[in-house]
């Protein structure tokens, strides 16, 4: 009998969101290759906003699928401290996927800029407010940097479970069966 796995919707959303989040980060990191105000740089910023809001929309679907589909047990079960650490890491990852796009939306709103989403313009969350925009932008950038660490720890933990602990933590989420 095959070990329990996440349902196909959870697996698909997990890996699709990894790609989206990588693209969101890459767009901001590589925008500096182009001069300020240039069309390529502005396009990268627009795609950063759009894909970030896509993460925001999909995280709610992902939470629903996780709530309905559940979480398959890890075999063999990890020590309690590892299970708690995994829970904390997942809560922080979900907070990142919700908070970062909301922060970006709030920054654009407070700057009085349009909020693009696949050709639509979303309503602002607040009126123009330069002080709020600066504050949220600083937090957004700091949390974004912390996100690198959190995502790296998540990936490293899955590899430790797979190669050192030799449990099925990673295999439960892989898109193919072995």
Long-range contacts (C-beta under 8 A, 24 or more apart in sequence): 2-177, 3-72, 3-75, 3-168, 3-171, 3-172, 4-72, 4-73, 4-75, 4-172, 5-72, 5-171, 5-172, 5-173, 5-177, 6-69, 6-71, 6-72, 6-172, 6-173, 7-65, 7-69, 9-65, 9-69, 10-62, 10-65, 10-66, 10-69, 10-173, 11-173, 11-174, 11-175, 12-175, 13-58, 13-61, 13-62, 13-65, 14-62, 14-173, 15-175, 16-58, 17-55, 17-58, 17-59, 17-62, 17-97, 20-51, 20-54, 20-55, 20-58, 21-55, 21-97, 21-151, 23-47, 23-51, 24-48, 24-51, 24-52, 24-55, 25-144, 25-147, 25-148, 27-51, 28-144, 46-116, 48-104, 49-104, 49-108, 49-115, 49-116, 49-117, 50-116, 50-117, 50-118, 52-100, 52-101, 52-104, 53-101, 53-104, 53-105, 53-115, 53-117, 53-122, 54-117, 55-97, 55-100, 55-101, 56-97, 56-98, 56-101, 56-102, 56-105, 59-94, 59-97, 59-98, 62-97, 63-94, 72-172, 74-161, 74-167, 74-168, 74-169, 74-172, 75-167, 75-168, 76-167, 78-161, 78-165, 78-167, 78-169, 86-157, 89-150, 89-153, 89-154, 89-157, 92-150, 93-150, 93-151, 93-154, 96-143, 96-147, 96-150, 99-143, 100-140, 100-143, 100-144, 100-147, 103-136, 103-139, 103-140, 103-143, 104-140, 106-132, 106-136, 107-133, 107-136, 107-137, 107-140, 110-136
